[in-house]
Every structure is written in C-alpha cells, then in structure tokens.
Amino acid sequence: MKAIILASMMLVFSACALKEKEGNKKAAEARATVPIEVGYRESIVAWRAERNISLKADDGWLNLTGLFWLAPGMNKVGSGRDNHIRFPMGKSEELVGNYTLEGDSITFTAARPNLVKVKGQDEFISSLNVYPSDSTIVLSHRNLEWFIISRGNQIGVRLRDLDSDLAKSFTGVETYKVDLKWRVRAKFVPTPSRTINIVNVMDQSNAQKSPGTLTFSLEGKDYRLDALEANEGLFIIFGDQTNGDTTYGAGRFLYTKVPNAEGYTWLDFNKAYNPPCAFTPYSTCPLPPRQNILPIPILAGEKRFK
C-alpha cells in the first residue's frame, strides 16, 4: 500500500515538475518574442525627431532643386536661359561656368575668378577635374551647391539650394502612432551568392546582392521580405497596401540590425520611412521588388509627405 502511495506521489511530483518546466520554457519564449515596452515609444519619437532634422540639413533631401544630365562636350552652368544646366533665377550669376564631358572625364571651368569654390575650401577655383574622383567634389556659388552623380550610363549634376523655402518651412513628416504590434521578430534565412534586380524610378535595373530573406508573422500569417546588404545591418525596400493612399505610392525603406547568433532580428515597421523621391523629383530612388510588396496594409511608420 505504501509503495502505491509513494509511486502516486512521484507521478504527481513529476507531472508538476514537467508542467513547471514547460511553463518556464513558454515564459522564456515570450520574453524572446515580446519587445520591452519601457522607453520604447520614447526611443521611436527620438528617432523620428532625428530623421526630421536630417531631412532639413544641408545634405538632406529637402533642399534639392535640380538634376541635370550632361551631354557630351560643353555644358553651360548658371541662371541664363540658354544654359544646359540652369540654376534658379536670382540665386546665381547668369554664367557661373561650364562642365566639359569628354568620354568618362568631366572638368568644371569657372566663368571668371571669384565665383566658384570647392565646399570646405576657402580659395576660388578656375578649372578642376571633378570626375572620376576618389570622393564626391561639391562645388559652391552663393547659397548653391552642386556635384556629379552617375546612374547607369548617365552622368548628371545634382543641385542644392541651402536657402530652400521647403527646407525652411518643413515641420516634420506625418506618421502613424507608435504601436508595438508592428515590431516583429524575423528569422533570417541566408541566400549565399544571390542577387536580385532592383529597378529605380528612371526604369534602370541593376543586380544587387541579397544576403538573405527575412521571414516573419503578423496576425497569424507568414510573410517574407528579401533584404539587401547595408553597412551595419540589412536594408529592405518594401511596399504594402497603404501605398498611394496614406503612404508614399512607391513604397518605403527600412533598416534592421544584423541577425543574432540564432539568426533572428527585429523588423520595426514603426521606423519605416519614405524614400527621397517622396520629397523631391530630383532623386533617383529604387523601387520595391515585386516579391517585397506585402498583401497587407502596414499601418506604421511615415505617411505620405504632403
């Protein structure tokens, strides 16, 4: 009889121990998947404030006022009506200088002394080879700055107005309310040696390295996004069912941290942000690849800039 009672007690203890172990396991899993709320909303608010400051900065997107594609030979620069690269009237001399494009080499020559400087330097220039160059050479005249960009087989001049009305009047981008629902744990699935085609707004396509795919769940359904390489993590170009309505029509961007040793990272859609093309027609943004257009609305992050 004592043996039966002892056996019964051992079974009860074993069952309790197993239940406690399972409970601890579930609690650990919950801690791993549920983000810590303390200070989280404040961190997103701070991140958004820094983002708005960066948009207004001298090297931000709000002060872009021109993008001009160079033609072979001489390209006149200034506010004159017959210039190939026409600066805003009243903000520059009629003729500031000219770019000469010969093959893959570009030289800028000032129209006269005391007109153009290299950003960060005090002396005026007369003539300077600006492309190709080890780093981007930014030229300046009054409150204007400009520099060379290349896109595919096209080479152009991007212009900034450091006295831009848009930048001065900017008060921020409208956003969705911060919601922890949109911070989701994602599993990184490596795809070694894989590239995906990214098309930009100029309809130019180029193959970019995609180190892997991020798989995640929202409201009980599974989704995936192809990631691109970034300096300190992963870069995602994605679209969703809010595009063209409450958010920018050509999708949004998102960065994530490098996955941990178990292959997990966080997709925080509260940090989804607009591409430069949402603010200016003088940028050349990449578009979401077809497989990165989610069939659901992502009600998080930045809304359309109005």
N, C-alpha and C positions, 0 to 999 in steps of 0.2 A: 504493500500500500504506500509506504514511504517513498519507494522507488518511483511509483507512478506520479505521486505529487511532485517529487523533485524533477522528474522529466517534464512535467507540465510547466513548472516554473521556469525551467531552462528554455522551453519553447517560447514562453511569453517574453522572457528577457531578450532572446534572440530576435523576436519579432520587433520589439521596441527598439533594439539597437539598430536593426535594419531600417526601420522607419525613420529613426533619428539621422542615420547616415544619408538616406535618400533626401530627407528634409534639408540637411546641410548642403548636399550637392545642388539641390534646386535653389537654395539661397545663394550659393556661390555663383551659379549660372545667372541668377537675377542680378547680382551685383556686377557681373561682367557685361550684361546687356543693357542695363538701365543707367543712363548717364546721371552724374551727380548734378543736382539742380542748384545747389548752393553756389551763388555767384555766377551761374551760367548766363542768365539773362543779361546781367551787367556786362559780362565779357562780350556778348554779341553787340550790345549797344555801343561799347567802346570800339569794337572792331568796325562797326558801321560809321562811327564818327571819324575814325582814321581814314576810312575809304573816301568819305566826302571831302576831307582835307586833301587827299592825294589827287582827286579829280580837279580841284581848283588850283593845284600847284603849277609852277611854271612848266614842269614837264608832264602835266596832266593832260586829259583829253579835251577839256572844255575850251581851251584856247586855240585849238586847231582851226585855221581859217583858209587853208588851201592845200591842194595836192595837184601837182603839175607833172605830166610825163614828158621827159626830154625827147627831143627829136635830134637826129644826127646833125652835127655841125654846131652853129652858134644859136644860143637861146637867150634872148634879151630878158633882163630882170628889172622890175620896177613898176611904178604905177601908171606908166604910159600906156595908152590904148593899144598900141601896136606891139606891145611886148608879148613874147610867148609865155613868160611867167609873170603874171600881172598881180602886183601887190595892191592892197586896199588903197583907194584914193585918199589922199590927205595924210597917210601914215608912212609914206616913203617918198623919196625922190622919184621923178619920172623915169630916170635911168640910173639904177644902182650899180649895174654891171652886167656880165653875161657868163653863162655856162657854155663851155665848148665840149661837146661829146664826140670823141674820136675812138671808134672801136669800143673797148671796155674802159677807157680812160676819160676822166672828167676833170676839167680845170675851170676854176672860177677866177674871173678878172674883174676888178672893180672899175667903175666908170671913171673915177678920179680919186685922188687921195682923200683921206679923212671921211670915208663913207662907211666902210665895212671892217668889222673886227671879227676875230675868232673868239667865240664865247670863252670867257675865263682869261683872256689875254688883253693887255692894255693897248698894244700897238695896232694901228690900222694896217691892212694888207693891200697889196697891189695885185698880185696873182698867186694862186695856190692850187696845187693838185689836191682834189678832195675825194677822188675815187679812182681806183680802190685805195682803201686806207685801213690801217690796223684797228682804228676806232672811229666812231662817228664824229665828223667835224661839223660843228654847229657854227654858222655864220650869223652875225647880228648887225642890224641897222635900226637906229632909234629903238622902238619897242618891239621890233620884229626879229624873229629868229627863224632860221630855216636850215635844212640838212637833207642829205641824199638818202633815199630808201630804194631797195630793189625788190621787185616782186616778179618771180619767174624771169622772163627775158626783158622785162620793162624796168627802166630806171627813172625815178622821179624825184621831185623836190617837195618836201612837206614843210608847210609854213605855219608858224605860231605867232599869235598876237598877244604879247604879255599884258596888254591893256584891254583884253577881250571883255566886252559887255556881258557875255554869257557867263564867263567865269566870275565876274564881279557880282552878278546878281544871283548866282547859284546859292540855294539854301539847303540842298540835300535831295537825295533820291527817296521817293516814297517806297515803303517796304511793308511786307506782311508783319503781323505781330509775331514775336518770338514764341515758338511752340516746340517743346521737347519732342513732340511726335516726329518731327522732321529731322532729328538727329538719329541716324540709324547705323547699326553695326553692319559692316560689309566684309565679306570674305574675298580676299584677293586670290584669283586663280591665274598663275603665271602663264604667259604665252611667249616663250622664248623665240627670238628672231622673227617676230611677227610685225608687219606694218599694216596700217590702214590708210586709205585715201581720205584726205581732208580737202574739201573744196572751200574756197573763200568767196567773198561777195563779188569778186571780179570774174568768177567762174574759172579760176585757176585751180588745178588739182595737184597735190603733191603727197607722196607716201611718207608717213611719219611713223616712228617706232611706237608700238603699243606693247608695253611690258606685261600687260595682263588685263583681266576683266574683273570688275567688282560686282559680286552678286549680293543681293540684299532683299529683305522682305518689308512690305508695307501693307498693313491691314490684312495680313494673312496671305498675300500673294507675292510671288517671287519675281524679281526684276534683275536686270544686268546692265552695266554700262562699261564700254571699252574706255580704258584710260590711256593717256599719253604721258611721256616722260616729262618730268619737271625737275627743277634744280634741287628742291628739298622735299619731294613727295610725288604726287600724281596729279595730273591735270585732266579735267573732264569737261568736254563740250557736250551739253545735253539740251534736248527740247522736251516740252511736255504740253499738256492740253490747255495751259493758260496762255501760251504764246499767241500773240496777235490780239489778245483780249486784255487781260490785266498785266501781262508781262510782254517784254520785247518779242517781236514776231520771229526773229531769227535765233531764238534760244538764249541760253545763259551759260556762264562759266562757273566752275567750282574746283577748288583745290582740296586735296586730302593729304594727311601725313603718310609717311612710309609705313606700310603694314608691319605689325609686330612679329615676333618670332613664330607665333601660331598662324600668321597670315591674315590677321584682322586689322581693320582700320575703321574710322568713323566717316560716314558721309553726312556732312552737316549742311542740309539744304537751307538752313537759316542764313548761311553765308553764300548762297547762290547770288551771283552778281551779273550785271549787264555787261555785254561786250562793248568795246569802244564805239562801234557803229550805232549804238543806241543814243549816243550823244553828239556824234559828228558824222557828216557824209565823207570826211576826208581820211577815213581809216579803211583798212582792208581786212576785215575780220574773217576768221574761219567759221564755217557753219557746222552744226551738229551732223555727224554721220548718221545715216538712216537708222542704224541699229541703236543709236543713242536717243531716239525720240520716244519718250515714255508714253504709254497709252493712258496715263492718268494725269490729273492736274496736281502740280506741286505748288501748294499754297504757302510758300515760304520764300524768304529772300527778297531781293529787289524787284520792284514792279517796273512797269514801263515808264521811261522818262518822258514827261510831258512838256 
